[in-house]
Amino acid sequence: MLDHHAWQAVWLTLELATLTTVLLLLVATPLAWWLSQTRSRWRAPISAVVTLPLVLPPTVLGFYLLVLMGPQGPLGQLTLALGWGTLSFTFTGLLIGSIIFSLPFAVQPIQHAFESIGARPLEAAATLRASPLDAFFSVALPLARPGLLTAAILSFAHTVGEFGVVLMIGGNIPGKTRVVSTQIYGHVEAMEYAQAHWLAGGMVAFSFVVLLCLSLLKRNGASVMR
Amino acid sequence: MADINQIRLKLPRAQFDVDVDLHLPGKGITVLFGASGSGKTSILRCVAGLERAVSGFVRIGDAVWQDDERGLFVPTWRRLLGYVFQEASLFEHLDVQRNLEYGLRRTATSADRNTLDEAVDLLGIRALLKRRPQALSGGERQRVAIARALVTEPRLLLLDEPLASLDLHRRREIMPWLERLRDQLAIPMLYVTHSMDELSRLADEVVVLDKGQAVAAGPISEVLAQGDLPALADEEAGTVIQGVVQECNSRWHLARVQLSAGCVLVRDIGLVPGNRVRLRILARDVSLTLDQPTRSSIQNHLPGVVDAVLADSHPAQALVRVRCSGDTLISRVTWKSVEELQIQPGLAMWAQVKSVAVIA
C-alpha cells in the first residue's frame, strides 16, 4: 500500500494541479478571448507561442525555466532583489512551470468555444444595451461553458501527469516538490516495484476516469449548456 | 415631423458604394426594399452602429448617433434601438423570460415590468415564458426576439428580414403580429426585405434600393404606382390601394369595399364593415377596355384615365398606368393591344379587375 511519502506526493500533486487549473483559467480565458476576437497581426505569432509547450520536449521547457528562475536569470534576479529568494526548487516555481506547460491545453478549448459562438449573440447583446465587458460576462462566458469545462479538466489532468518540467525545475524534494510522477520514478530507481505499482495503477485509473468524463461531457454538450 | 429622423450614410462596398439619405416619419414602418446584395442590411447595421459607415449622419428624434463632421460615433449599446436579426439570435443559455429581461435590466430609463408585460401581450408569447429557445418553433423564436427588442423601449426598431428564415406557414403566422406592431407602436420602424408580399402588407413608406442607391422613396401606394422601377416590375408588379369595407354579402361570401374611384367586390375573409383595408391589385389581373363592360364575368370595373404607358420586363408587354380618381392601377397588356386600341396618356378607359387581394 501507499506509505507516508507516497501520500505526501499524492496530496502535493492534487494541490499543484488544483492551483494550476484555477490560475490557468484566469490567464487562459482573457487570452483565448483576445485570440478569438482580434484581427491584429500579432495574433499568429502569439498563437504559435501559446501552442509551443504542446510540441516542445518538457525538458527543453524545464531547462529554460530553470535558467530563467536561477540566480543568474532575469526572473531569478528580480525575485532575489525582492527578497523572495530564487523560485527554482520551490513549489511556486513548480506552479509557474505547470501553468506555462499546460497553457495550450487551457487556451485551445476556450478559444474554440468562443469562436463557435460567433459574433451574432454579442451583437444581439449590444443592441440590448450590454457594454462589451457586460456582454462578455453575461453572454460569451456562459455560452463557452463546455469549452471552459474541457479546459479545466485537461489542465488538471495534464498537470497531474507532468514529469519532465517538474524534475528540471522542482527537483525531487519530498513534501516540497516531489509529486506522484517523480515519486514513481524514485520507487523504480530504488527497485521498489510494489510501491511503484500502486501509484502507477492509480494514475492509469485516474487518467481513464478523466477521459471518460470528457467524452460524456462532449456527448451531453447540449445539457452542459444549462 | 419628417425631418426628425435622418439617416445619411456613405460606405464603399466591393461592387458599388452605398450612398443614401433617408428621412423616416415619426412612426410606422418604412421598408427598405431591394434585391439581395443591394445594400439593405449594410444600411441597417450602420444605423445600429454594428458597422461603421465611412461617413454618416444618423439622428433619431433628438439623439444624434453618428455625425462624422463632429467625429461623433455612439457605440451600439448606447443607442436606444431595438434590432431584430434574420435568425432570432436568442440567448440559448437563458429561457424566454430571462431573454426578455436581459435588455430590461440594462435599460436606464423608466422601463419596468409593465413594459415587459406589454411586449409579451403584444406578441402573444405569455405561454412561452418558461421555455428555452431550443424548444421554440421558428415563428415563436422570432416573436420572442421582437418582444425582447421592444422591452428596452427603443426609439427606433430595426428589422432585418425577420421572416426570411421562416417557411411560408410560419411567415403567415407572424405577419399579423407585425401588422399589430405597425398599428400600435408610436416609434419608427425600419424594415429590410426583398419580399413583395411583406412590402405590400406592412409598409407605410418604402425606399427602393438598387446597388446602394435609393431609386424611389415615398408612401407605399405612390411608389408602387410609379410602375417604372425595375425592382418592382416583375411578375408581382401591381399597386396597393386603401379602402373602407361597406357591407358583407353572406349569400355570395363577398364584401363591398369603397375606394375613391368606386366600389369593388372582394372575397369576404371575415371583414368588418367600417374597417379600413389594404387591397393589392396585380398588374396581370387588370385588363383595359374602351367601353364599360356590361356582360362580363368580371365583377369589378373602374373608370379611369391612362396616365402613362411604360416598358415591361418582357418586350411583348407594356405596363399601363391608369388613374382612377385618387387611386392608381397598373395593367399589364401587350404592345399589340396598346397599338390596336391606341392607348396613350389622356385616354379614358375602363379597368377590369379580375382579382383583388385583401392583404390587411
Interface residues (C-beta under 8 A of the other chain):
Chain A: R120 P121 E123 A124 A125 A126 T127 L128 R129 A130 S131 P132 D134 A135 S138 V139 P142 L143 R145 A222 M225 R226
Chain B: A48 G49 L50 P75 T76 W77 R78 L81 G82 Y83 F85 E87 S89 L90 F91 E92 H93 Y102 G103 R106 T107 A108 Q134 R148 A149 T152
